[in-house]
Amino acid sequence: MTLARWAAGLDFDMLPAPVVEAARTHLADAVGCAVAGIRRGAAGPALTVAAGLAGPPEARLFTGERVGAVAAGFGNAVAVHALDYDDTHPGGLVHASAVTVPAALAIGEQTGSRGADLITALVVGLEVVCRLGAAAPHAFHTRGLHATSMCGPVAAAVTSGKLLGLSTPAMIHAIGIAASGASGLLEFLHSPASTKQLHPGTAVANGILAARLAAAGATGPAGSLDGPYGLFQAMTGRAPDEAVLTGELGERWETTRIAIKLYPACQLTHASIDAARAFAGSLPDTVTVTLHPDAVPIVAGPEKRRPRSAYEAKFSVYWCVAAAIVDGRVGLDTFENLDRPEVLALAARIVVRVGAADGPAAAAPGIVTAAGRQSIVPFHAASLPLSPAAAALPSAGAPVLPAGVDGEAARDIRAKAVANLGPAADAVLAAVGTGAGAAGLLDAIEGCLT
């Protein structure tokens, strides 16, 4: 299996500097999202269960409790994704860091891995989850399956397997075992349920288990991804695009194409939010939002006009666009009070129009029409932390800043991390920027929550 061979053989010295910088940027963003989610109580049930599972003191939850690596990966993954503020790969529509960073930190602490090993394993996982999602664009979602939790177990398995030193045959088995545990339904879209927040947690737990099972001698099928009953055929009814899945491994780096969210809401609302901000401060009689066809079932529909929970509001283009117009911004507090009459009244006047199906839904432009004028905002590529030709790594001790984007976007991304991490942000960013191992980074994260 090409992915397994590449993953097992990748060394830190083979990573271009911009890829290392991208991985570090996403690492900092992910732990910032987790700290913010924990502070707001959004990951409470998962962290309670993870702490209760206990086990050998192999790794730490972000809150400091020492538990087994599987429990740590589960709890921390839910924390990263709890606010839906974590990064997304537009081509695959997967939350890449939520299913890789927690696995890397849990197994990295268990094995005492160096910082270079941690980043190498993280890049392996990021590349795999992005390629899996993009190899069949929107195909999982069309079947009512959450792409992050379908592709996440495999990504967590290769991340863990890399840190455990799995050989190519063992990595093939780990992928096969992990793919067999892929799951995650989109039925939460029709309810205020919190299952989506849990999906990265179960994906990471299954991935860590798969890698450890493979290390212990368990086996998985070599055709687990592209076989007749493999992940793609069984779950999407189609074969993966092999050129996307395995083409140019080591040359085309999807890690540099993962978007960091500047709004804590579903990625499919972001371009519309950007476009809606042109009408900030006004109260138009009617607002028309044009969406990619694949986005409509996820963020639009009659039940989305009056969200019943904060998480449901994050998947309502009506609420997000209305809040952007009323407040001129969308932030964490946008989803705290769902009874605001001015936002609800404007949301009721929003009409959704189905637009063109060009490219993936997450990369579609935002098109909002109101008061006789139209605001069009292209997919905001500047929110990407890096381009393939980005500058080299920052010097040792420098703050983690994205390269290859304009100054305003770089400031926004750093400001997000600092705001999420709180007063102890400098210690976390320094640990990431200087290549600290998992233990050193977890010490800094724990300092944000004490």
Number of C-alpha atoms within 10 A of each C-alpha: 16 12 21 24 15 16 27 23 14 16 16 16 9 10 17 17 17 25 25 20 28 29 26 25 25 29 23 27 27 28 28 28 27 29 26 26 23 22 16 13 14 21 26 17 12 21 25 11 13 24 20 12 14 17 16 10 13 20 28 27 27 29 19 17 17 19 22 22 27 27 30 33 37 29 30 33 35 31 36 34 27 31 26 24 28 29 26 25 27 24 23 27 27 28 31 31 35 37 39 35 31 36 37 34 33 30 28 29 23 19 15 18 20 17 21 16 20 28 31 25 32 34 30 26 32 31 24 29 34 30 31 29 28 24 21 21 21 23 21 25 20 14 14 15 20 24 30 30 29 30 31 39 37 34 37 40 35 35 36 34 35 30 27 18 14 23 18 20 16 25 31 29 27 35 31 25 27 32 29 19 19 23 19 22 18 18 14 15 22 13 16 15 14 17 15 22 22 21 28 36 32 26 35 38 27 26 34 32 22 32 34 20 18 26 19 10 12 14 19 22 16 19 16 23 23 18 14 14 13 20 25 25 16 15 17 19 15 14 17 23 17 13 11 17 21 20 14 10 18 14 10 14 21 22 31 26 22 31 24 23 21 19 22 24 28 24 30 27 26 26 23 28 29 26 24 31 22 19 23 17 12 14 17 15 11 15 25 17 24 22 27 21 16 19 23 19 12 19 25 20 15 9 14 23 22 18 21 15 16 20 26 25 24 26 22 29 30 34 30 30 32 29 26 25 25 20 16 18 17 23 16 15 9 20 22 13 9 16 12 10 9 12 21 18 16 22 23 17 16 23 16 17 15 13 17 12 13 11 12 18 24 24 21 25 23 24 22 29 21 19 12 8 8 17 17 17 18 14 18 16 15 17 21 24 28 27 22 18 13 19 14 14 20 17 10 11 13 13 19 30 21 28 24 19 18 12 12 11 20 21 14 14 22 20 13 19 26 19 13 21 27 15 12 16 20 17 19 27 29 19 26 28 22 17 20 19 21 27 22 17 23 24 16 20 26 18 19 23 17 8
